[in-house]
Amino acid sequence: MTDCNETLRELETFLDNELSDGARGAIHVHLEACTDCLQAFDFHAELRSVIAAKCHNDEMPPGLLSRIEKCFGEDIDGDGRIG
Ligand SMILES: [Zn+2]
């Protein structure tokens, strides 16, 4: 039987589908009995699906977001109008 600490430690691996069948089964058993861990897993699973949908499964290149923000900032600051 897995305990909460062990279950939460395996959370990321579980969501990556990189656990063995046995380890996954143990976590499923724990989640059916433990609402706290179930909510934590639900939250992380939801978070991952949101990120995956937004990024189309690609990792956002580092610095891209700040470059985009900088471009908008320069346009707006430039002569007071966009374009
Ligand atoms: Zn638990």
PDB file of the backbone (N, CA, C, O) and the ligand in Angstrom, with CONECT records:
HET     ZN  A 101       1
ATOM      1  N   MET A   1       0.840  -1.206   0.000  1.00  0.00           N
ATOM      2  CA  MET A   1       0.000   0.000   0.000  1.00  0.00           C
ATOM      3  C   MET A   1       0.874   1.254   0.000  1.00  0.00           C
ATOM      4  O   MET A   1       1.762   1.393   0.841  1.00  0.00           O
ATOM      5  N   THR A   2       0.630   2.134  -0.910  1.00  0.00           N
ATOM      6  CA  THR A   2       1.408   3.375  -0.968  1.00  0.00           C
ATOM      7  C   THR A   2       0.827   4.410  -0.018  1.00  0.00           C
ATOM      8  O   THR A   2      -0.387   4.461   0.178  1.00  0.00           O
ATOM      9  N   ASP A   3       1.663   5.215   0.559  1.00  0.00           N
ATOM     10  CA  ASP A   3       1.157   6.301   1.399  1.00  0.00           C
ATOM     11  C   ASP A   3       1.133   7.604   0.590  1.00  0.00           C
ATOM     12  O   ASP A   3       1.546   7.637  -0.569  1.00  0.00           O
ATOM     13  N   CYS A   4       0.640   8.673   1.224  1.00  0.00           N
ATOM     14  CA  CYS A   4       0.437   9.935   0.514  1.00  0.00           C
ATOM     15  C   CYS A   4       1.745  10.497  -0.040  1.00  0.00           C
ATOM     16  O   CYS A   4       1.800  10.910  -1.199  1.00  0.00           O
ATOM     17  N   ASN A   5       2.791  10.516   0.776  1.00  0.00           N
ATOM     18  CA  ASN A   5       4.067  11.065   0.316  1.00  0.00           C
ATOM     19  C   ASN A   5       4.575  10.335  -0.912  1.00  0.00           C
ATOM     20  O   ASN A   5       5.020  10.943  -1.886  1.00  0.00           O
ATOM     21  N   GLU A   6       4.497   9.017  -0.838  1.00  0.00           N
ATOM     22  CA  GLU A   6       4.976   8.197  -1.940  1.00  0.00           C
ATOM     23  C   GLU A   6       4.142   8.459  -3.199  1.00  0.00           C
ATOM     24  O   GLU A   6       4.674   8.574  -4.303  1.00  0.00           O
ATOM     25  N   THR A   7       2.842   8.548  -3.007  1.00  0.00           N
ATOM     26  CA  THR A   7       1.936   8.779  -4.137  1.00  0.00           C
ATOM     27  C   THR A   7       2.214  10.119  -4.806  1.00  0.00           C
ATOM     28  O   THR A   7       2.298  10.212  -6.031  1.00  0.00           O
ATOM     29  N   LEU A   8       2.356  11.162  -3.979  1.00  0.00           N
ATOM     30  CA  LEU A   8       2.582  12.489  -4.541  1.00  0.00           C
ATOM     31  C   LEU A   8       3.957  12.594  -5.195  1.00  0.00           C
ATOM     32  O   LEU A   8       4.149  13.355  -6.143  1.00  0.00           O
ATOM     33  N   ARG A   9       4.915  11.813  -4.672  1.00  0.00           N
ATOM     34  CA  ARG A   9       6.245  11.831  -5.268  1.00  0.00           C
ATOM     35  C   ARG A   9       6.214  11.222  -6.666  1.00  0.00           C
ATOM     36  O   ARG A   9       6.994  11.604  -7.539  1.00  0.00           O
ATOM     37  N   GLU A  10       5.303  10.270  -6.869  1.00  0.00           N
ATOM     38  CA  GLU A  10       5.202   9.594  -8.168  1.00  0.00           C
ATOM     39  C   GLU A  10       4.287  10.339  -9.140  1.00  0.00           C
ATOM     40  O   GLU A  10       4.114   9.925 -10.286  1.00  0.00           O
ATOM     41  N   LEU A  11       3.705  11.442  -8.666  1.00  0.00           N
ATOM     42  CA  LEU A  11       2.686  12.147  -9.443  1.00  0.00           C
ATOM     43  C   LEU A  11       3.146  12.484 -10.871  1.00  0.00           C
ATOM     44  O   LEU A  11       2.475  12.142 -11.844  1.00  0.00           O
ATOM     45  N   GLU A  12       4.288  13.151 -10.979  1.00  0.00           N
ATOM     46  CA  GLU A  12       4.774  13.571 -12.293  1.00  0.00           C
ATOM     47  C   GLU A  12       5.058  12.373 -13.190  1.00  0.00           C
ATOM     48  O   GLU A  12       4.721  12.370 -14.374  1.00  0.00           O
ATOM     49  N   THR A  13       5.687  11.354 -12.602  1.00  0.00           N
ATOM     50  CA  THR A  13       6.005  10.149 -13.371  1.00  0.00           C
ATOM     51  C   THR A  13       4.723   9.466 -13.837  1.00  0.00           C
ATOM     52  O   THR A  13       4.632   8.977 -14.963  1.00  0.00           O
ATOM     53  N   PHE A  14       3.738   9.446 -12.943  1.00  0.00           N
ATOM     54  CA  PHE A  14       2.442   8.859 -13.266  1.00  0.00           C
ATOM     55  C   PHE A  14       1.822   9.590 -14.456  1.00  0.00           C
ATOM     56  O   PHE A  14       1.335   8.953 -15.390  1.00  0.00           O
ATOM     57  N   LEU A  15       1.838  10.905 -14.426  1.00  0.00           N
ATOM     58  CA  LEU A  15       1.226  11.693 -15.493  1.00  0.00           C
ATOM     59  C   LEU A  15       2.013  11.572 -16.799  1.00  0.00           C
ATOM     60  O   LEU A  15       1.463  11.747 -17.886  1.00  0.00           O
ATOM     61  N   ASP A  16       3.278  11.278 -16.679  1.00  0.00           N
ATOM     62  CA  ASP A  16       4.097  11.046 -17.876  1.00  0.00           C
ATOM     63  C   ASP A  16       3.898   9.645 -18.444  1.00  0.00           C
ATOM     64  O   ASP A  16       4.465   9.299 -19.480  1.00  0.00           O
ATOM     65  N   ASN A  17       3.094   8.850 -17.762  1.00  0.00           N
ATOM     66  CA  ASN A  17       2.876   7.455 -18.146  1.00  0.00           C
ATOM     67  C   ASN A  17       4.165   6.656 -18.169  1.00  0.00           C
ATOM     68  O   ASN A  17       4.349   5.770 -19.003  1.00  0.00           O
ATOM     69  N   GLU A  18       5.058   6.982 -17.238  1.00  0.00           N
ATOM     70  CA  GLU A  18       6.348   6.306 -17.221  1.00  0.00           C
ATOM     71  C   GLU A  18       6.487   5.336 -16.058  1.00  0.00           C
ATOM     72  O   GLU A  18       7.578   4.835 -15.786  1.00  0.00           O
ATOM     73  N   LEU A  19       5.374   5.072 -15.370  1.00  0.00           N
ATOM     74  CA  LEU A  19       5.409   4.122 -14.271  1.00  0.00           C
ATOM     75  C   LEU A  19       5.122   2.721 -14.780  1.00  0.00           C
ATOM     76  O   LEU A  19       4.474   2.536 -15.811  1.00  0.00           O
ATOM     77  N   SER A  20       5.620   1.733 -14.036  1.00  0.00           N
ATOM     78  CA  SER A  20       5.294   0.344 -14.361  1.00  0.00           C
ATOM     79  C   SER A  20       3.819   0.091 -14.043  1.00  0.00           C
ATOM     80  O   SER A  20       3.204   0.841 -13.285  1.00  0.00           O
ATOM     81  N   ASP A  21       3.261  -0.962 -14.624  1.00  0.00           N
ATOM     82  CA  ASP A  21       1.856  -1.282 -14.383  1.00  0.00           C
ATOM     83  C   ASP A  21       1.573  -1.451 -12.894  1.00  0.00           C
ATOM     84  O   ASP A  21       0.547  -1.001 -12.383  1.00  0.00           O
ATOM     85  N   GLY A  22       2.515  -2.117 -12.206  1.00  0.00           N
ATOM     86  CA  GLY A  22       2.335  -2.351 -10.778  1.00  0.00           C
ATOM     87  C   GLY A  22       2.267  -1.057  -9.992  1.00  0.00           C
ATOM     88  O   GLY A  22       1.401  -0.894  -9.133  1.00  0.00           O
ATOM     89  N   ALA A  23       3.180  -0.130 -10.281  1.00  0.00           N
ATOM     90  CA  ALA A  23       3.230   1.146  -9.574  1.00  0.00           C
ATOM     91  C   ALA A  23       1.983   1.977  -9.886  1.00  0.00           C
ATOM     92  O   ALA A  23       1.432   2.641  -9.008  1.00  0.00           O
ATOM     93  N   ARG A  24       1.545   1.932 -11.153  1.00  0.00           N
ATOM     94  CA  ARG A  24       0.328   2.660 -11.519  1.00  0.00           C
ATOM     95  C   ARG A  24      -0.887   2.106 -10.786  1.00  0.00           C
ATOM     96  O   ARG A  24      -1.736   2.856 -10.306  1.00  0.00           O
ATOM     97  N   GLY A  25      -0.954   0.787 -10.710  1.00  0.00           N
ATOM     98  CA  GLY A  25      -2.063   0.147 -10.008  1.00  0.00           C
ATOM     99  C   GLY A  25      -2.119   0.559  -8.549  1.00  0.00           C
ATOM    100  O   GLY A  25      -3.190   0.843  -8.012  1.00  0.00           O
ATOM    101  N   ALA A  26      -0.952   0.589  -7.911  1.00  0.00           N
ATOM    102  CA  ALA A  26      -0.887   0.973  -6.499  1.00  0.00           C
ATOM    103  C   ALA A  26      -1.377   2.402  -6.316  1.00  0.00           C
ATOM    104  O   ALA A  26      -2.059   2.702  -5.337  1.00  0.00           O
ATOM    105  N   ILE A  27      -1.038   3.280  -7.246  1.00  0.00           N
ATOM    106  CA  ILE A  27      -1.464   4.674  -7.148  1.00  0.00           C
ATOM    107  C   ILE A  27      -2.971   4.792  -7.366  1.00  0.00           C
ATOM    108  O   ILE A  27      -3.644   5.555  -6.673  1.00  0.00           O
ATOM    109  N   HIS A  28      -3.499   4.038  -8.329  1.00  0.00           N
ATOM    110  CA  HIS A  28      -4.946   4.040  -8.544  1.00  0.00           C
ATOM    111  C   HIS A  28      -5.692   3.624  -7.284  1.00  0.00           C
ATOM    112  O   HIS A  28      -6.694   4.231  -6.904  1.00  0.00           O
ATOM    113  N   VAL A  29      -5.175   2.565  -6.639  1.00  0.00           N
ATOM    114  CA  VAL A  29      -5.797   2.085  -5.401  1.00  0.00           C
ATOM    115  C   VAL A  29      -5.788   3.188  -4.349  1.00  0.00           C
ATOM    116  O   VAL A  29      -6.786   3.412  -3.664  1.00  0.00           O
ATOM    117  N   HIS A  30      -4.654   3.874  -4.226  1.00  0.00           N
ATOM    118  CA  HIS A  30      -4.539   4.945  -3.238  1.00  0.00           C
ATOM    119  C   HIS A  30      -5.490   6.096  -3.572  1.00  0.00           C
ATOM    120  O   HIS A  30      -6.139   6.641  -2.680  1.00  0.00           O
ATOM    121  N   LEU A  31      -5.576   6.464  -4.845  1.00  0.00           N
ATOM    122  CA  LEU A  31      -6.415   7.596  -5.236  1.00  0.00           C
ATOM    123  C   LEU A  31      -7.891   7.319  -4.990  1.00  0.00           C
ATOM    124  O   LEU A  31      -8.668   8.234  -4.716  1.00  0.00           O
ATOM    125  N   GLU A  32      -8.273   6.039  -5.091  1.00  0.00           N
ATOM    126  CA  GLU A  32      -9.672   5.710  -4.836  1.00  0.00           C
ATOM    127  C   GLU A  32     -10.027   5.869  -3.366  1.00  0.00           C
ATOM    128  O   GLU A  32     -11.190   6.059  -3.010  1.00  0.00           O
ATOM    129  N   ALA A  33      -9.009   5.790  -2.519  1.00  0.00           N
ATOM    130  CA  ALA A  33      -9.265   5.856  -1.079  1.00  0.00           C
ATOM    131  C   ALA A  33      -8.906   7.214  -0.493  1.00  0.00           C
ATOM    132  O   ALA A  33      -9.291   7.504   0.640  1.00  0.00           O
ATOM    133  N   CYS A  34      -8.185   8.055  -1.223  1.00  0.00           N
ATOM    134  CA  CYS A  34      -7.633   9.279  -0.641  1.00  0.00           C
ATOM    135  C   CYS A  34      -8.020  10.489  -1.493  1.00  0.00           C
ATOM    136  O   CYS A  34      -7.469  10.697  -2.574  1.00  0.00           O
ATOM    137  N   THR A  35      -8.969  11.284  -0.997  1.00  0.00           N
ATOM    138  CA  THR A  35      -9.455  12.437  -1.740  1.00  0.00           C
ATOM    139  C   THR A  35      -8.381  13.503  -1.925  1.00  0.00           C
ATOM    140  O   THR A  35      -8.307  14.137  -2.978  1.00  0.00           O
ATOM    141  N   ASP A  36      -7.551  13.700  -0.908  1.00  0.00           N
ATOM    142  CA  ASP A  36      -6.499  14.714  -0.989  1.00  0.00           C
ATOM    143  C   ASP A  36      -5.584  14.468  -2.182  1.00  0.00           C
ATOM    144  O   ASP A  36      -5.324  15.372  -2.977  1.00  0.00           O
ATOM    145  N   CYS A  37      -5.098  13.228  -2.297  1.00  0.00           N
ATOM    146  CA  CYS A  37      -4.195  12.899  -3.390  1.00  0.00           C
ATOM    147  C   CYS A  37      -4.931  12.946  -4.721  1.00  0.00           C
ATOM    148  O   CYS A  37      -4.370  13.375  -5.729  1.00  0.00           O
ATOM    149  N   LEU A  38      -6.179  12.508  -4.727  1.00  0.00           N
ATOM    150  CA  LEU A  38      -6.962  12.531  -5.957  1.00  0.00           C
ATOM    151  C   LEU A  38      -7.095  13.956  -6.483  1.00  0.00           C
ATOM    152  O   LEU A  38      -6.968  14.200  -7.683  1.00  0.00           O
ATOM    153  N   GLN A  39      -7.350  14.889  -5.575  1.00  0.00           N
ATOM    154  CA  GLN A  39      -7.476  16.289  -5.986  1.00  0.00           C
ATOM    155  C   GLN A  39      -6.157  16.828  -6.513  1.00  0.00           C
ATOM    156  O   GLN A  39      -6.132  17.575  -7.491  1.00  0.00           O
ATOM    157  N   ALA A  40      -5.061  16.450  -5.865  1.00  0.00           N
ATOM    158  CA  ALA A  40      -3.746  16.882  -6.325  1.00  0.00           C
ATOM    159  C   ALA A  40      -3.472  16.339  -7.724  1.00  0.00           C
ATOM    160  O   ALA A  40      -2.961  17.057  -8.584  1.00  0.00           O
ATOM    161  N   PHE A  41      -3.808  15.088  -7.946  1.00  0.00           N
ATOM    162  CA  PHE A  41      -3.597  14.487  -9.260  1.00  0.00           C
ATOM    163  C   PHE A  41      -4.489  15.140 -10.308  1.00  0.00           C
ATOM    164  O   PHE A  41      -4.048  15.441 -11.417  1.00  0.00           O
ATOM    165  N   ASP A  42      -5.755  15.356  -9.940  1.00  0.00           N
ATOM    166  CA  ASP A  42      -6.680  16.016 -10.866  1.00  0.00           C
ATOM    167  C   ASP A  42      -6.155  17.376 -11.278  1.00  0.00           C
ATOM    168  O   ASP A  42      -6.179  17.736 -12.455  1.00  0.00           O
ATOM    169  N   PHE A  43      -5.676  18.132 -10.289  1.00  0.00           N
ATOM    170  CA  PHE A  43      -5.186  19.477 -10.549  1.00  0.00           C
ATOM    171  C   PHE A  43      -4.006  19.443 -11.525  1.00  0.00           C
ATOM    172  O   PHE A  43      -3.955  20.215 -12.482  1.00  0.00           O
ATOM    173  N   HIS A  44      -3.067  18.541 -11.267  1.00  0.00           N
ATOM    174  CA  HIS A  44      -1.878  18.475 -12.119  1.00  0.00           C
ATOM    175  C   HIS A  44      -2.211  17.944 -13.509  1.00  0.00           C
ATOM    176  O   HIS A  44      -1.641  18.389 -14.506  1.00  0.00           O
ATOM    177  N   ALA A  45      -3.138  16.991 -13.566  1.00  0.00           N
ATOM    178  CA  ALA A  45      -3.545  16.453 -14.866  1.00  0.00           C
ATOM    179  C   ALA A  45      -4.216  17.542 -15.697  1.00  0.00           C
ATOM    180  O   ALA A  45      -3.979  17.653 -16.900  1.00  0.00           O
ATOM    181  N   GLU A  46      -5.064  18.351 -15.036  1.00  0.00           N
ATOM    182  CA  GLU A  46      -5.753  19.453 -15.695  1.00  0.00           C
ATOM    183  C   GLU A  46      -4.738  20.480 -16.195  1.00  0.00           C
ATOM    184  O   GLU A  46      -4.803  20.944 -17.333  1.00  0.00           O
ATOM    185  N   LEU A  47      -3.807  20.817 -15.317  1.00  0.00           N
ATOM    186  CA  LEU A  47      -2.765  21.784 -15.646  1.00  0.00           C
ATOM    187  C   LEU A  47      -1.990  21.331 -16.885  1.00  0.00           C
ATOM    188  O   LEU A  47      -1.707  22.119 -17.787  1.00  0.00           O
ATOM    189  N   ARG A  48      -1.659  20.045 -16.903  1.00  0.00           N
ATOM    190  CA  ARG A  48      -0.905  19.513 -18.040  1.00  0.00           C
ATOM    191  C   ARG A  48      -1.688  19.579 -19.330  1.00  0.00           C
ATOM    192  O   ARG A  48      -1.132  19.904 -20.379  1.00  0.00           O
ATOM    193  N   SER A  49      -2.994  19.272 -19.266  1.00  0.00           N
ATOM    194  CA  SER A  49      -3.781  19.285 -20.490  1.00  0.00           C
ATOM    195  C   SER A  49      -3.943  20.715 -20.997  1.00  0.00           C
ATOM    196  O   SER A  49      -3.972  20.946 -22.205  1.00  0.00           O
ATOM    197  N   VAL A  50      -4.050  21.677 -20.075  1.00  0.00           N
ATOM    198  CA  VAL A  50      -4.139  23.087 -20.480  1.00  0.00           C
ATOM    199  C   VAL A  50      -2.847  23.510 -21.168  1.00  0.00           C
ATOM    200  O   VAL A  50      -2.869  24.126 -22.234  1.00  0.00           O
ATOM    201  N   ILE A  51      -1.725  23.170 -20.545  1.00  0.00           N
ATOM    202  CA  ILE A  51      -0.428  23.541 -21.127  1.00  0.00           C
ATOM    203  C   ILE A  51      -0.233  22.852 -22.474  1.00  0.00           C
ATOM    204  O   ILE A  51       0.236  23.472 -23.429  1.00  0.00           O
ATOM    205  N   ALA A  52      -0.592  21.574 -22.551  1.00  0.00           N
ATOM    206  CA  ALA A  52      -0.430  20.826 -23.797  1.00  0.00           C
ATOM    207  C   ALA A  52      -1.282  21.438 -24.901  1.00  0.00           C
ATOM    208  O   ALA A  52      -0.841  21.532 -26.047  1.00  0.00           O
ATOM    209  N   ALA A  53      -2.498  21.853 -24.563  1.00  0.00           N
ATOM    210  CA  ALA A  53      -3.391  22.434 -25.559  1.00  0.00           C
ATOM    211  C   ALA A  53      -2.848  23.768 -26.052  1.00  0.00           C
ATOM    212  O   ALA A  53      -2.916  24.071 -27.243  1.00  0.00           O
ATOM    213  N   LYS A  54      -2.309  24.560 -25.134  1.00  0.00           N
ATOM    214  CA  LYS A  54      -1.807  25.883 -25.508  1.00  0.00           C
ATOM    215  C   LYS A  54      -0.510  25.793 -26.296  1.00  0.00           C
ATOM    216  O   LYS A  54      -0.265  26.601 -27.191  1.00  0.00           O
ATOM    217  N   CYS A  55       0.306  24.830 -25.970  1.00  0.00           N
ATOM    218  CA  CYS A  55       1.632  24.744 -26.581  1.00  0.00           C
ATOM    219  C   CYS A  55       1.690  23.676 -27.670  1.00  0.00           C
ATOM    220  O   CYS A  55       2.752  23.447 -28.249  1.00  0.00           O
ATOM    221  N   HIS A  56       0.589  23.034 -27.950  1.00  0.00           N
ATOM    222  CA  HIS A  56       0.546  21.959 -28.930  1.00  0.00           C
ATOM    223  C   HIS A  56       1.647  20.935 -28.677  1.00  0.00           C
ATOM    224  O   HIS A  56       2.296  20.439 -29.598  1.00  0.00           O
ATOM    225  N   ASN A  57       1.829  20.639 -27.393  1.00  0.00           N
ATOM    226  CA  ASN A  57       2.778  19.637 -26.941  1.00  0.00           C
ATOM    227  C   ASN A  57       4.231  20.030 -27.136  1.00  0.00           C
ATOM    228  O   ASN A  57       5.125  19.264 -26.777  1.00  0.00           O
ATOM    229  N   ASP A  58       4.487  21.191 -27.690  1.00  0.00           N
ATOM    230  CA  ASP A  58       5.868  21.663 -27.775  1.00  0.00           C
ATOM    231  C   ASP A  58       6.170  22.506 -26.553  1.00  0.00           C
ATOM    232  O   ASP A  58       5.290  23.181 -26.018  1.00  0.00           O
ATOM    233  N   GLU A  59       7.380  22.465 -26.127  1.00  0.00           N
ATOM    234  CA  GLU A  59       7.759  23.353 -25.053  1.00  0.00           C
ATOM    235  C   GLU A  59       7.916  24.756 -25.608  1.00  0.00           C
ATOM    236  O   GLU A  59       8.475  24.966 -26.684  1.00  0.00           O
ATOM    237  N   MET A  60       7.408  25.705 -24.845  1.00  0.00           N
ATOM    238  CA  MET A  60       7.585  27.093 -25.239  1.00  0.00           C
ATOM    239  C   MET A  60       9.074  27.431 -25.188  1.00  0.00           C
ATOM    240  O   MET A  60       9.712  27.226 -24.156  1.00  0.00           O
ATOM    241  N   PRO A  61       9.641  27.946 -26.286  1.00  0.00           N
ATOM    242  CA  PRO A  61      11.072  28.278 -26.259  1.00  0.00           C
ATOM    243  C   PRO A  61      11.351  29.299 -25.166  1.00  0.00           C
ATOM    244  O   PRO A  61      10.579  30.239 -24.978  1.00  0.00           O
ATOM    245  N   PRO A  62      12.447  29.116 -24.452  1.00  0.00           N
ATOM    246  CA  PRO A  62      12.740  30.048 -23.355  1.00  0.00           C
ATOM    247  C   PRO A  62      12.885  31.467 -23.875  1.00  0.00           C
ATOM    248  O   PRO A  62      13.549  31.690 -24.888  1.00  0.00           O
ATOM    249  N   GLY A  63      12.282  32.418 -23.204  1.00  0.00           N
ATOM    250  CA  GLY A  63      12.423  33.816 -23.585  1.00  0.00           C
ATOM    251  C   GLY A  63      11.441  34.278 -24.639  1.00  0.00           C
ATOM    252  O   GLY A  63      11.345  35.473 -24.917  1.00  0.00           O
ATOM    253  N   LEU A  64      10.697  33.326 -25.242  1.00  0.00           N
ATOM    254  CA  LEU A  64       9.785  33.720 -26.311  1.00  0.00           C
ATOM    255  C   LEU A  64       8.714  34.681 -25.812  1.00  0.00           C
ATOM    256  O   LEU A  64       8.422  35.703 -26.433  1.00  0.00           O
ATOM    257  N   LEU A  65       8.140  34.318 -24.667  1.00  0.00           N
ATOM    258  CA  LEU A  65       7.053  35.127 -24.135  1.00  0.00           C
ATOM    259  C   LEU A  65       7.520  36.552 -23.850  1.00  0.00           C
ATOM    260  O   LEU A  65       6.816  37.516 -24.149  1.00  0.00           O
ATOM    261  N   SER A  66       8.717  36.674 -23.267  1.00  0.00           N
ATOM    262  CA  SER A  66       9.196  38.020 -22.933  1.00  0.00           C
ATOM    263  C   SER A  66       9.549  38.789 -24.207  1.00  0.00           C
ATOM    264  O   SER A  66       9.410  40.011 -24.252  1.00  0.00           O
ATOM    265  N   ARG A  67      10.012  38.066 -25.259  1.00  0.00           N
ATOM    266  CA  ARG A  67      10.278  38.746 -26.539  1.00  0.00           C
ATOM    267  C   ARG A  67       8.986  39.290 -27.135  1.00  0.00           C
ATOM    268  O   ARG A  67       8.942  40.410 -27.643  1.00  0.00           O
ATOM    269  N   ILE A  68       7.922  38.467 -27.063  1.00  0.00           N
ATOM    270  CA  ILE A  68       6.624  38.907 -27.581  1.00  0.00           C
ATOM    271  C   ILE A  68       6.151  40.151 -26.824  1.00  0.00           C
ATOM    272  O   ILE A  68       5.708  41.135 -27.416  1.00  0.00           O
ATOM    273  N   GLU A  69       6.261  40.070 -25.493  1.00  0.00           N
ATOM    274  CA  GLU A  69       5.818  41.204 -24.676  1.00  0.00           C
ATOM    275  C   GLU A  69       6.633  42.453 -25.006  1.00  0.00           C
ATOM    276  O   GLU A  69       6.096  43.560 -25.049  1.00  0.00           O
ATOM    277  N   LYS A  70       7.929  42.268 -25.238  1.00  0.00           N
ATOM    278  CA  LYS A  70       8.808  43.396 -25.538  1.00  0.00           C
ATOM    279  C   LYS A  70       8.412  44.036 -26.866  1.00  0.00           C
ATOM    280  O   LYS A  70       8.382  45.261 -26.988  1.00  0.00           O
ATOM    281  N   CYS A  71       8.108  43.195 -27.865  1.00  0.00           N
ATOM    282  CA  CYS A  71       7.684  43.705 -29.169  1.00  0.00           C
ATOM    283  C   CYS A  71       6.438  44.570 -29.038  1.00  0.00           C
ATOM    284  O   CYS A  71       6.367  45.672 -29.581  1.00  0.00           O
ATOM    285  N   PHE A  72       5.454  44.046 -28.303  1.00  0.00           N
ATOM    286  CA  PHE A  72       4.223  44.820 -28.117  1.00  0.00           C
ATOM    287  C   PHE A  72       4.537  46.127 -27.394  1.00  0.00           C
ATOM    288  O   PHE A  72       4.029  47.192 -27.745  1.00  0.00           O
ATOM    289  N   GLY A  73       5.387  46.014 -26.377  1.00  0.00           N
ATOM    290  CA  GLY A  73       5.733  47.187 -25.590  1.00  0.00           C
ATOM    291  C   GLY A  73       6.388  48.246 -26.451  1.00  0.00           C
ATOM    292  O   GLY A  73       6.087  49.432 -26.316  1.00  0.00           O
ATOM    293  N   GLU A  74       7.297  47.824 -27.349  1.00  0.00           N
ATOM    294  CA  GLU A  74       8.002  48.781 -28.210  1.00  0.00           C
ATOM    295  C   GLU A  74       7.043  49.450 -29.186  1.00  0.00           C
ATOM    296  O   GLU A  74       7.111  50.653 -29.435  1.00  0.00           O
ATOM    297  N   ASP A  75       6.141  48.625 -29.734  1.00  0.00           N
ATOM    298  CA  ASP A  75       5.168  49.192 -30.676  1.00  0.00           C
ATOM    299  C   ASP A  75       4.320  50.270 -30.034  1.00  0.00           C
ATOM    300  O   ASP A  75       4.092  51.345 -30.590  1.00  0.00           O
ATOM    301  N   ILE A  76       3.858  49.932 -28.826  1.00  0.00           N
ATOM    302  CA  ILE A  76       2.957  50.859 -28.148  1.00  0.00           C
ATOM    303  C   ILE A  76       3.715  52.102 -27.692  1.00  0.00           C
ATOM    304  O   ILE A  76       3.203  53.218 -27.774  1.00  0.00           O
ATOM    305  N   ASP A  77       4.953  51.895 -27.205  1.00  0.00           N
ATOM    306  CA  ASP A  77       5.713  53.020 -26.688  1.00  0.00           C
ATOM    307  C   ASP A  77       6.271  53.903 -27.801  1.00  0.00           C
ATOM    308  O   ASP A  77       6.498  55.098 -27.612  1.00  0.00           O
ATOM    309  N   GLY A  78       6.490  53.280 -28.978  1.00  0.00           N
ATOM    310  CA  GLY A  78       7.166  53.970 -30.077  1.00  0.00           C
ATOM    311  C   GLY A  78       6.608  55.352 -30.384  1.00  0.00           C
ATOM    312  O   GLY A  78       7.180  56.359 -29.965  1.00  0.00           O
ATOM    313  N   ASP A  79       5.500  55.410 -31.110  1.00  0.00           N
ATOM    314  CA  ASP A  79       4.940  56.722 -31.395  1.00  0.00           C
ATOM    315  C   ASP A  79       3.499  56.819 -30.891  1.00  0.00           C
ATOM    316  O   ASP A  79       2.702  57.640 -31.346  1.00  0.00           O
ATOM    317  N   GLY A  80       3.207  55.947 -29.936  1.00  0.00           N
ATOM    318  CA  GLY A  80       1.922  56.060 -29.272  1.00  0.00           C
ATOM    319  C   GLY A  80       0.808  55.258 -29.920  1.00  0.00           C
ATOM    320  O   GLY A  80      -0.307  55.234 -29.400  1.00  0.00           O
ATOM    321  N   ARG A  81       1.079  54.596 -31.051  1.00  0.00           N
ATOM    322  CA  ARG A  81       0.040  53.762 -31.615  1.00  0.00           C
ATOM    323  C   ARG A  81       0.634  52.455 -32.125  1.00  0.00           C
ATOM    324  O   ARG A  81       1.833  52.371 -32.391  1.00  0.00           O
ATOM    325  N   ILE A  82      -0.201  51.448 -32.257  1.00  0.00           N
ATOM    326  CA  ILE A  82       0.273  50.130 -32.678  1.00  0.00           C
ATOM    327  C   ILE A  82       0.374  50.085 -34.195  1.00  0.00           C
ATOM    328  O   ILE A  82      -0.520  50.551 -34.901  1.00  0.00           O
ATOM    329  N   GLY A  83       1.478  49.515 -34.692  1.00  0.00           N
ATOM    330  CA  GLY A  83       1.653  49.382 -36.152  1.00  0.00           C
ATOM    331  C   GLY A  83       2.631  50.373 -36.544  1.00  0.00           C
ATOM    332  O   GLY A  83       2.965  50.478 -37.724  1.00  0.00           O
TER     333      GLY A  83
HETATM  334 ZN    ZN A 101      -3.092  10.176  -0.169  1.00  0.00          ZN2+
END
